[in-house]
Amino acid sequence: MFSTISSSVKILCVLLCLAVQPALALDVKIKGIDNSEVEDNVSVMVSSLGVPKSSSNMDEFKQRMLEKAQKAAQVYGFYHLQADIQPPKGKDLTKTWNMHITLGPVTKIRRLSLKVTGEGEKEVGLQTLLSETQLKEGSPLRHPDYQQLKNQLQSLALSLGYFDFSFERASIEVYQSLKAADVTVHVSSGKRYRFGELQFGRDTRAQYLAEELVPFKVGEPYQAGKLGLFNQRLKLTQYFRNVIVRPLVDKSQNYRVPVQVLLTHKPRDNFDVGVGVSSDEGPRLNGKWRRPWVNSKGHSVGAEVFVSAPEQYASFDYRIPIDDPVNNYASFRVGYQAQNNNDTQSDKLSVSASRQWVLEQSDWKRLAFIKYEQEQFTQGFEPQQTTRLVIPGATLSRFRTKGGIDVYWGDRQSITTELASDSLLSDINLVRITAQSKWLRSIDQHRFLFGAKLGAISTNDFGQVPSSLRYFAGGDRSVRGFAYQTLAPSEVDENGEARLIGGQFLAVANFEYSYPFMQSWRGAAFVDIGNASDKFAQDLATGVGLGAIWVSPFGPIRLYVARGNSDFESNWRIHFSMGPAL
């Protein structure tokens, strides 16, 4: 008795396993359709039937294939499809089936009725969707266009605050004998809701700051995009670990939607440590500390340290938000910088106050500043000296990117003007203007990087201009083929030894083209031209070469072989760097 039950259980298990095995897709070769969309849809629908288990009831199976093909073609307006179906020869039904299809005439839209009622009747976006839809009287009926219009109308209406949106009537009536269809999409938008009060719960500390970042006012017409902007601004403050901004539609009263703001604070102190290496600087270490909350008004304090062989600096800053801590704030900074590179030895102490702001509907950041700098330096054969400057100035800048860790589109521009006068606590008169621009654009897999940097100094005593303000060229991000900051005017002593003194003018241009040659690798070719000089664009040096870029998990790593040519030298040089192109 026991063995009989065991055998039955085994047989039942085998049958269950066979039952749950996926059916083989039907291999069908379709002919006679010259519309790729229709052909692909028919192929998918028919193949989903699976291979029949036996050749019995073959007529019934062919009928099912025909019905599947007809439903697939009707999606694109073909309601008169006929098919000649040929099963594979022999008993192996897994082999290729042949379907020769005649689509017949396409059904066209005879009458089209599109309408929005309610407050949304005059909404430009909704009316634009109706006017730009692919559904037109006299055009072929396409069910995807009909469904797309419905989805777009609903999505846009909800994003604009028409939360009582509904379809009064949405239908397609097909008259097969007439080869015609009537399409109706009637929408009731209802009333447009407006922004209600912000709800922060008990987080009063964050409430003060967040209210400065709100891009809408209570009672203003609802827009989902403004909630997204509010969410983004809160994240950019660096004050919060998590940010959720959401409308509480179910708690609306008098057509006003309260907005809930849920914020998770970052730790009291935040630390960031980075390491890198390049042929310009060698190994480098960067450390940052920031305390985002000093008080309830959103003041923050931070410090930064950078160490490499040619340069070291440390700074401490205190930031006060004015309108918002991301784009509109005042900052006070104290810093120290040391440089020992080529023929430059410099120690600089600086104290500055600045104000940054961004106008609405603009990508451009504006920075106004005044700083005091005291720099003790030795440049070339010049004796050690100290220059003190009080420098008011301004910077206009913009930075945009797309592509995350491997940027494929973006640009960076900036122009900075610095002034000093011996009648205003400075040792010399000075005007310094520096402008730079980089553009990265892609066409399919082809990437093009263009860059230029220009600079000029006007002064009554260039010998007292600090080393940190003079211009030098050459290196990984300047003219490749030359060592870091080795392109500049020089002077020669009585023994014939030359030392760099830096230039009053800077002119550098770069062009690079890259293309992938295998996964995560791009080949590159480049041309650089430029110099720092006593006269603008004088004695220009050139660098040409090839490179390889590895898109690592930590960011792009670049290796170039460059040939540099100038009036004074011609040589080969290898350049290595990490980080994005912009």
C-alpha positions as CSV (number, residue, x, y, z in Angstrom):
1,M,0.0,0.0,0.0
2,F,2.8,2.4,1.0
3,S,4.7,1.8,-2.3
4,T,1.6,2.5,-4.4
5,I,1.0,5.9,-2.7
6,S,4.7,6.8,-3.2
7,S,4.5,6.0,-7.0
8,S,1.3,8.0,-7.3
9,V,3.0,11.0,-5.6
10,K,6.0,10.7,-7.9
11,I,3.8,10.6,-11.0
12,L,1.8,13.6,-9.7
13,C,5.0,15.6,-9.1
14,V,6.2,14.9,-12.7
15,L,2.9,16.0,-14.1
16,L,3.0,19.2,-12.1
17,C,6.6,19.9,-13.2
18,L,5.6,19.4,-16.8
19,A,2.6,21.7,-16.3
20,V,4.6,24.6,-15.0
21,Q,7.3,24.4,-17.7
22,P,7.2,27.4,-20.0
23,A,5.8,26.7,-23.4
24,L,8.1,27.1,-26.3
25,A,7.6,30.3,-28.3
26,L,6.1,29.6,-31.8
27,D,8.6,30.2,-34.5
28,V,6.8,32.2,-37.2
29,K,8.0,33.7,-40.4
30,I,5.7,36.5,-41.5
31,K,5.5,37.7,-45.1
32,G,3.4,40.3,-46.9
33,I,3.6,43.2,-44.3
34,D,5.6,46.3,-45.3
35,N,4.9,48.1,-42.0
36,S,7.6,47.3,-39.5
37,E,5.4,48.3,-36.5
38,V,2.6,46.1,-37.5
39,E,4.9,43.2,-38.4
40,D,6.6,43.4,-35.0
41,N,3.3,43.5,-33.2
42,V,1.9,40.6,-35.1
43,S,5.0,38.5,-34.6
44,V,4.9,39.1,-30.8
45,M,1.2,38.3,-30.5
46,V,1.3,35.1,-32.6
47,S,4.5,33.8,-31.0
48,S,2.9,34.1,-27.6
49,L,0.6,31.2,-28.4
50,G,3.4,28.8,-28.0
51,V,4.0,25.5,-29.9
52,P,0.9,23.3,-30.1
53,K,1.3,20.0,-28.2
54,S,0.0,17.9,-31.2
55,S,-1.2,18.3,-34.8
56,S,-4.7,17.4,-33.8
57,N,-7.2,20.3,-34.0
58,M,-4.9,22.1,-36.4
59,D,-7.7,24.1,-37.9
60,E,-8.6,25.4,-34.4
61,F,-5.0,26.4,-33.8
62,K,-4.7,28.2,-37.1
63,Q,-7.9,30.2,-36.2
64,R,-6.3,31.2,-33.0
65,M,-3.2,32.4,-34.9
66,L,-5.4,34.4,-37.2
67,E,-7.3,36.0,-34.3
68,K,-4.0,37.0,-32.7
69,A,-2.7,38.5,-35.9
70,Q,-6.0,40.4,-36.4
71,K,-5.9,41.9,-32.9
72,A,-2.3,42.9,-33.4
73,A,-3.0,44.7,-36.7
74,Q,-6.1,46.4,-35.4
75,V,-3.9,48.4,-33.0
76,Y,-2.6,50.3,-36.1
77,G,-5.9,50.5,-37.8
78,F,-5.9,47.4,-40.0
79,Y,-9.3,45.7,-39.4
80,H,-9.4,43.6,-42.5
81,L,-6.4,41.3,-42.1
82,Q,-6.4,37.9,-43.9
83,A,-3.7,35.2,-43.6
84,D,-2.6,32.1,-45.3
85,I,-1.0,29.9,-42.5
86,Q,1.3,27.0,-43.3
87,P,2.5,24.7,-40.5
88,P,6.0,23.1,-40.7
89,K,6.2,19.9,-42.8
90,G,6.4,16.7,-40.8
91,K,5.5,16.2,-37.2
92,D,8.0,18.6,-35.6
93,L,5.8,21.6,-34.8
94,T,8.7,23.5,-33.2
95,K,10.1,24.3,-36.7
96,T,9.2,27.4,-38.6
97,W,5.6,28.3,-39.4
98,N,4.8,30.5,-42.4
99,M,2.2,33.2,-42.4
100,H,1.5,35.2,-45.6
101,I,-0.6,38.2,-44.5
102,T,-2.7,40.6,-46.5
103,L,-3.4,43.6,-44.3
104,G,-6.2,45.1,-46.4
105,P,-7.2,48.7,-46.3
106,V,-6.4,50.8,-43.2
107,T,-9.3,52.3,-41.2
108,K,-9.2,56.1,-41.1
109,I,-10.6,58.6,-38.6
110,R,-13.9,59.9,-39.9
111,R,-14.9,62.2,-37.0
112,L,-12.6,63.5,-34.3
113,S,-14.0,65.2,-31.2
114,L,-11.5,66.6,-28.6
115,K,-12.7,68.9,-25.8
116,V,-11.7,70.2,-22.4
117,T,-14.3,71.6,-20.0
118,G,-13.9,73.2,-16.6
119,E,-11.2,75.7,-15.5
120,G,-8.7,73.8,-17.7
121,E,-10.5,74.9,-20.9
122,K,-8.2,77.9,-21.2
123,E,-5.1,76.0,-20.0
124,V,-2.5,76.5,-22.8
125,G,-0.7,73.3,-22.1
126,L,-3.9,71.2,-22.4
127,Q,-5.0,72.9,-25.6
128,T,-1.5,72.5,-27.0
129,L,-1.7,68.7,-26.5
130,L,-5.1,68.6,-28.3
131,S,-3.8,70.6,-31.2
132,E,-0.5,68.7,-31.6
133,T,-1.9,65.2,-31.3
134,Q,-1.2,62.8,-34.1
135,L,-5.0,62.0,-34.2
136,K,-6.3,63.9,-37.2
137,E,-9.5,63.5,-39.3
138,G,-8.6,61.6,-42.5
139,S,-5.5,60.1,-41.0
140,P,-5.1,56.3,-40.2
141,L,-6.4,55.2,-36.9
142,R,-3.6,54.3,-34.5
143,H,-4.7,53.2,-31.0
144,P,-1.2,54.1,-29.5
145,D,-1.8,57.8,-30.5
146,Y,-5.2,57.7,-28.8
147,Q,-3.8,56.2,-25.6
148,Q,-0.8,58.5,-25.6
149,L,-3.1,61.6,-25.8
150,K,-5.2,60.3,-22.8
151,N,-2.1,59.7,-20.8
152,Q,-0.6,63.1,-21.6
153,L,-3.8,64.9,-20.8
154,Q,-4.1,63.2,-17.4
155,S,-0.4,63.6,-16.5
156,L,-0.3,67.3,-17.4
157,A,-3.6,68.1,-15.7
158,L,-2.5,66.4,-12.4
159,S,0.8,68.2,-12.5
160,L,-1.0,71.5,-12.8
161,G,-3.3,70.8,-9.9
162,Y,-6.5,69.7,-11.6
163,F,-7.0,66.8,-9.1
164,D,-10.6,66.3,-10.0
165,F,-9.7,65.5,-13.6
166,S,-11.8,62.9,-15.3
167,F,-12.8,61.7,-18.8
168,E,-16.4,62.5,-19.5
169,R,-16.2,60.3,-22.6
170,A,-13.2,58.6,-24.2
171,S,-14.0,56.1,-27.0
172,I,-13.1,54.7,-30.4
173,E,-16.1,53.6,-32.5
174,V,-15.0,51.5,-35.5
175,Y,-17.2,50.9,-38.5
176,Q,-15.5,48.1,-40.3
177,S,-17.7,48.1,-43.4
178,L,-17.0,51.8,-43.9
179,K,-13.3,51.4,-43.0
180,A,-13.9,54.4,-40.7
181,A,-13.7,55.3,-37.1
182,D,-15.0,58.0,-34.8
183,V,-12.7,59.1,-32.0
184,T,-13.9,61.0,-28.9
185,V,-11.9,62.4,-26.0
186,H,-13.9,64.7,-23.8
187,V,-12.2,65.8,-20.6
188,S,-13.6,67.5,-17.5
189,S,-10.7,69.2,-15.7
190,G,-12.6,70.5,-12.7
191,K,-11.2,73.4,-10.7
192,R,-7.5,74.0,-10.3
193,Y,-6.2,73.5,-6.8
194,R,-3.8,76.0,-5.2
195,F,-0.9,75.6,-2.8
196,G,-1.8,75.5,0.8
197,E,0.2,75.8,4.0
198,L,3.6,74.1,4.5
199,Q,3.6,71.4,7.2
200,F,6.9,70.7,8.9
201,G,5.7,68.9,12.0
202,R,7.8,69.8,15.0
203,D,11.0,70.6,13.1
204,T,11.0,74.4,13.8
205,R,14.8,74.7,13.3
206,A,14.5,73.5,9.7
207,Q,11.3,75.5,9.1
208,Y,13.0,78.9,9.3
209,L,15.6,77.9,6.6
210,A,13.2,76.0,4.4
211,E,10.7,78.8,4.1
212,E,13.5,80.9,2.6
213,L,13.7,78.4,-0.3
214,V,10.1,78.0,-1.2
215,P,9.6,78.9,-4.9
216,F,5.8,79.5,-4.5
217,K,3.4,81.3,-2.3
218,V,0.3,80.1,-0.4
219,G,-2.7,80.6,-2.7
220,E,-0.7,80.4,-5.9
221,P,-1.9,77.9,-8.5
222,Y,-0.4,74.4,-8.0
223,Q,2.5,73.3,-10.1
224,A,4.3,70.0,-9.5
225,G,7.4,71.4,-11.1
226,K,7.7,74.0,-8.3
227,L,7.5,71.2,-5.7
228,G,10.3,69.5,-7.5
229,L,12.3,72.7,-7.5
230,F,11.7,73.2,-3.7
231,N,12.8,69.6,-3.1
232,Q,16.0,70.2,-5.2
233,R,16.8,73.4,-3.3
234,L,16.5,71.7,0.0
235,K,18.9,68.9,-1.1
236,L,21.5,71.4,-2.4
237,T,21.7,73.1,1.0
238,Q,23.8,70.2,2.2
239,Y,21.9,70.5,5.5
240,F,19.7,67.4,5.1
241,R,20.4,63.7,4.5
242,N,16.9,63.0,3.2
243,V,14.3,65.4,1.8
244,I,10.7,64.6,0.9
245,V,8.3,67.3,-0.3
246,R,4.8,66.0,-1.2
247,P,1.3,67.4,-1.7
248,L,-1.4,66.1,0.7
249,V,-4.2,66.1,-1.9
250,D,-6.6,64.0,0.3
251,K,-6.4,66.7,3.0
252,S,-7.2,69.6,0.7
253,Q,-9.8,72.2,1.8
254,N,-11.4,74.8,-0.3
255,Y,-9.2,73.6,-3.2
256,R,-6.0,74.3,-1.3
257,V,-3.4,71.5,-1.1
258,P,-1.2,71.5,2.0
259,V,2.4,70.6,1.3
260,Q,4.2,68.3,3.7
261,V,8.0,68.7,4.2
262,L,9.9,65.8,5.7
263,L,13.6,66.4,6.5
264,T,16.2,64.2,8.0
265,H,19.2,66.2,9.3
266,K,22.8,65.4,8.5
267,P,25.2,64.8,11.4
268,R,26.4,67.8,13.3
269,D,29.8,67.6,11.6
270,N,30.5,66.3,8.1
271,F,34.0,65.2,6.8
272,D,35.2,64.6,3.3
273,V,38.6,63.2,2.3
274,G,39.8,62.8,-1.2
275,V,43.1,61.6,-2.8
276,G,44.3,61.9,-6.3
277,V,47.3,62.0,-8.6
278,S,48.4,63.8,-11.7
279,S,51.5,64.5,-13.6
280,D,51.2,68.2,-12.8
281,E,51.0,67.9,-9.0
282,G,51.9,64.3,-8.2
283,P,50.0,62.7,-5.3
284,R,47.5,65.1,-3.7
285,L,45.3,65.0,-0.6
286,N,42.2,67.1,0.0
287,G,40.3,67.2,3.3
288,K,37.1,69.1,4.1
289,W,35.1,69.7,7.2
290,R,31.7,71.4,7.5
291,R,29.3,72.1,10.2
292,P,26.0,72.9,8.4
293,W,24.1,74.1,11.4
294,V,25.7,76.7,13.6
295,N,22.4,78.3,14.6
296,S,18.7,78.3,13.7
297,K,19.2,80.8,10.9
298,G,21.2,78.4,8.9
299,H,24.7,79.8,9.4
300,S,27.5,77.3,8.6
301,V,31.2,77.0,9.1
302,G,33.8,74.9,7.4
303,A,37.5,74.3,6.7
304,E,39.5,72.9,3.9
305,V,43.1,71.6,3.5
306,F,44.9,70.7,0.3
307,V,48.4,69.2,0.1
308,S,50.5,68.4,-3.0
309,A,54.2,68.7,-3.7
310,P,54.1,72.1,-5.5
311,E,51.2,73.6,-3.6
312,Q,49.6,73.5,-0.1
313,Y,46.7,75.6,1.3
314,A,44.3,75.8,4.2
315,S,41.2,77.9,4.6
316,F,38.4,78.5,7.1
317,D,35.1,80.1,6.2
318,Y,31.9,81.2,7.7
319,R,28.7,81.4,5.6
320,I,25.5,83.3,6.2
321,P,22.5,82.6,4.0
322,I,20.7,85.7,2.8
323,D,17.8,84.5,0.6
324,D,18.9,80.9,0.5
325,P,22.1,79.0,1.4
326,V,22.6,77.6,-2.1
327,N,22.6,80.6,-4.4
328,N,22.4,83.7,-2.2
329,Y,24.7,84.0,0.7
330,A,27.6,86.0,2.2
331,S,30.9,84.3,3.1
332,F,33.9,85.3,5.2
333,R,37.1,83.4,4.6
334,V,40.7,83.3,6.0
335,G,43.3,81.3,4.1
336,Y,47.0,80.5,3.8
337,Q,48.7,79.2,0.6
338,A,52.2,78.0,0.0
339,Q,53.8,77.3,-3.4
340,N,57.2,75.9,-4.3
341,N,57.2,75.1,-7.9
342,N,59.8,75.5,-10.6
343,D,61.2,79.0,-10.0
344,T,58.4,80.2,-7.7
345,Q,58.5,80.3,-3.9
346,S,55.5,82.0,-2.3
347,D,53.6,82.2,1.0
348,K,50.3,84.1,0.9
349,L,47.9,85.0,3.7
350,S,44.4,86.2,2.6
351,V,41.2,87.4,4.3
352,S,38.1,87.9,2.2
353,A,34.4,88.8,2.3
354,S,32.1,87.8,-0.6
355,R,28.5,87.8,-1.6
356,Q,27.1,85.2,-4.1
357,W,23.7,85.4,-5.7
358,V,21.9,83.9,-8.7
359,L,19.0,85.7,-10.4
360,E,15.9,83.6,-11.0
361,Q,15.6,81.9,-14.4
362,S,19.3,82.1,-14.9
363,D,22.2,79.7,-14.7
364,W,24.8,82.4,-14.1
365,K,26.3,82.9,-10.6
366,R,27.4,86.3,-9.6
367,L,30.1,86.8,-7.0
368,A,31.3,90.1,-5.6
369,F,34.2,90.1,-3.2
370,I,36.9,92.2,-1.4
371,K,40.0,90.6,-0.1
372,Y,43.2,91.5,1.6
373,E,46.3,89.5,0.5
374,Q,49.8,89.6,1.8
375,E,52.2,87.6,-0.2
376,Q,55.9,87.0,0.4
377,F,57.5,85.6,-2.7
378,T,60.6,84.9,-4.7
379,Q,60.3,84.7,-8.4
380,G,63.2,83.7,-10.7
381,F,66.3,85.7,-9.8
382,E,64.2,88.5,-8.2
383,P,65.0,89.1,-4.5
384,Q,62.4,88.1,-1.9
385,Q,59.8,90.7,-1.4
386,T,56.4,91.2,0.1
387,T,53.4,92.8,-1.6
388,R,50.2,93.8,0.2
389,L,47.0,94.3,-1.8
390,V,43.4,95.2,-1.1
391,I,41.5,93.7,-4.0
392,P,37.8,94.3,-4.8
393,G,36.5,92.3,-7.7
394,A,33.7,90.3,-9.2
395,T,33.2,86.9,-10.9
396,L,30.5,85.8,-13.3
397,S,30.3,82.1,-13.8
398,R,28.2,79.2,-15.1
399,F,28.6,75.4,-14.9
400,R,26.2,72.9,-16.5
401,T,26.7,69.1,-17.0
402,K,24.9,66.0,-18.0
403,G,26.0,62.4,-17.6
404,G,26.8,61.8,-14.0
405,I,30.3,60.3,-13.4
406,D,31.0,60.2,-17.2
407,V,30.0,63.6,-18.4
408,Y,28.9,63.6,-22.0
409,W,27.5,67.2,-22.2
410,G,28.4,70.3,-20.4
411,D,30.1,73.7,-20.3
412,R,31.9,75.9,-17.9
413,Q,32.4,79.7,-18.2
414,S,33.8,82.3,-15.9
415,I,35.3,85.8,-16.0
416,T,36.9,87.4,-13.0
417,T,38.0,91.1,-12.7
418,E,40.3,92.1,-9.9
419,L,41.4,95.7,-9.0
420,A,43.9,97.3,-6.7
421,S,45.1,100.8,-6.1
422,D,48.1,102.3,-4.2
423,S,45.8,105.0,-3.0
424,L,43.5,102.4,-1.3
425,L,46.0,100.5,1.0
426,S,47.7,98.5,-1.8
427,D,51.4,98.6,-2.7
428,I,50.7,98.9,-6.4
429,N,48.0,99.7,-9.0
430,L,46.7,96.6,-10.7
431,V,43.9,95.5,-13.0
432,R,43.7,91.7,-13.7
433,I,41.1,90.1,-15.9
434,T,40.9,86.3,-16.4
435,A,38.3,84.5,-18.6
436,Q,37.9,80.9,-19.4
437,S,35.4,78.7,-21.2
438,K,35.1,74.9,-21.8
439,W,32.5,73.2,-23.9
440,L,31.8,69.4,-24.1
441,R,29.4,68.2,-26.7
442,S,28.6,64.7,-28.1
443,I,27.2,63.5,-31.4
444,D,26.3,59.8,-31.0
445,Q,29.5,58.3,-29.6
446,H,31.7,61.2,-30.8
447,R,32.8,63.6,-28.1
448,F,34.3,67.1,-28.7
449,L,35.9,69.2,-26.0
450,F,36.8,72.8,-26.7
451,G,38.5,75.1,-24.3
452,A,40.1,78.6,-24.0
453,K,41.6,80.6,-21.2
454,L,42.7,84.3,-21.6
455,G,44.2,86.6,-19.1
456,A,45.7,90.1,-18.8
457,I,47.4,92.2,-16.2
458,S,47.8,96.0,-16.2
459,T,50.1,97.5,-13.5
460,N,52.5,100.2,-12.7
461,D,55.1,97.8,-11.3
462,F,55.1,94.2,-12.6
463,G,58.0,93.4,-10.5
464,Q,55.8,93.7,-7.4
465,V,52.9,91.6,-8.8
466,P,52.8,88.5,-6.5
467,S,53.7,85.2,-8.1
468,S,50.2,83.9,-7.5
469,L,48.7,86.6,-9.7
470,R,51.2,86.2,-12.6
471,Y,50.4,83.9,-15.5
472,F,52.0,80.6,-16.3
473,A,51.0,77.9,-18.9
474,G,51.8,74.2,-19.5
475,G,50.6,71.0,-17.9
476,D,47.7,68.5,-17.9
477,R,44.9,71.2,-18.2
478,S,46.9,73.8,-20.2
479,V,49.3,73.1,-23.1
480,R,50.2,69.4,-22.9
481,G,53.7,68.4,-24.0
482,F,55.1,70.7,-21.3
483,A,55.6,70.4,-17.6
484,Y,53.3,72.2,-15.2
485,Q,53.6,76.0,-15.4
486,T,56.8,75.9,-17.4
487,L,55.6,78.2,-20.2
488,A,56.2,81.8,-19.3
489,P,58.7,84.6,-19.9
490,S,62.1,84.0,-18.3
491,E,65.3,85.9,-17.6
492,V,68.9,84.8,-17.9
493,D,71.8,85.5,-15.5
494,E,75.4,86.1,-16.4
495,N,76.0,82.3,-16.2
496,G,73.4,81.6,-18.9
497,E,70.9,80.1,-16.4
498,A,67.3,80.9,-17.2
499,R,64.5,81.2,-14.7
500,L,60.8,81.9,-15.1
501,I,59.4,85.2,-14.1
502,G,55.8,84.8,-15.2
503,G,53.7,86.6,-17.8
504,Q,51.4,89.6,-18.0
505,F,49.2,87.9,-20.6
506,L,47.8,84.4,-21.0
507,A,46.3,82.8,-24.1
508,V,45.6,79.1,-24.3
509,A,43.2,77.1,-26.5
510,N,42.5,73.3,-26.5
511,F,40.6,70.9,-28.7
512,E,40.1,67.2,-28.0
513,Y,38.2,64.5,-29.8
514,S,37.4,61.1,-28.3
515,Y,35.6,57.9,-29.3
516,P,35.0,54.6,-27.6
517,F,37.1,51.7,-28.8
518,M,35.9,49.2,-26.2
519,Q,33.7,49.1,-23.2
520,S,34.7,51.8,-20.6
521,W,37.6,52.9,-22.8
522,R,37.8,55.9,-25.1
523,G,40.6,56.9,-27.5
524,A,41.5,60.6,-27.8
525,A,43.4,62.9,-30.0
526,F,44.1,66.5,-29.1
527,V,45.7,69.8,-30.1
528,D,46.7,72.5,-27.6
529,I,48.2,75.9,-28.3
530,G,49.1,78.8,-26.0
531,N,51.6,80.6,-23.8
532,A,52.0,83.1,-21.0
533,S,53.9,86.1,-22.3
534,D,54.8,89.8,-22.1
535,K,52.6,90.5,-25.1
536,F,49.3,88.9,-25.9
537,A,49.5,85.6,-27.9
538,Q,53.3,85.9,-28.3
539,D,55.6,82.9,-28.9
540,L,52.7,80.4,-28.9
541,A,53.7,76.8,-28.1
542,T,51.8,73.8,-29.4
543,G,51.1,70.3,-28.0
544,V,49.7,67.5,-30.0
545,G,49.1,63.8,-29.1
546,L,47.0,60.8,-28.4
547,G,45.5,59.4,-25.3
548,A,43.3,56.8,-23.6
549,I,40.5,57.5,-21.1
550,W,39.2,54.8,-18.8
551,V,35.8,55.4,-17.3
552,S,36.5,53.8,-13.9
553,P,34.0,53.5,-11.0
554,F,35.8,56.5,-9.4
555,G,35.6,58.7,-12.5
556,P,37.5,59.1,-15.7
557,I,41.3,58.4,-15.6
558,R,43.3,60.0,-18.4
559,L,46.6,59.1,-20.0
560,Y,48.1,61.1,-22.8
561,V,51.3,61.0,-24.8
562,A,52.1,64.5,-26.1
563,R,54.6,66.2,-28.3
564,G,55.4,69.7,-27.3
565,N,57.0,72.3,-29.5
566,S,58.0,75.9,-28.7
567,D,60.7,78.4,-29.7
568,F,62.9,77.0,-27.0
569,E,62.2,73.3,-26.8
570,S,60.7,70.2,-28.4
571,N,60.0,67.2,-26.3
572,W,57.7,64.2,-25.6
573,R,55.8,64.1,-22.3
574,I,53.3,61.7,-20.6
575,H,50.4,63.3,-18.8
576,F,48.2,61.5,-16.3
577,S,45.2,62.8,-14.4
578,M,41.9,61.8,-12.8
579,G,38.6,63.6,-12.8
580,P,35.9,64.9,-15.3
581,A,36.8,66.8,-18.4
582,L,35.1,70.0,-17.2
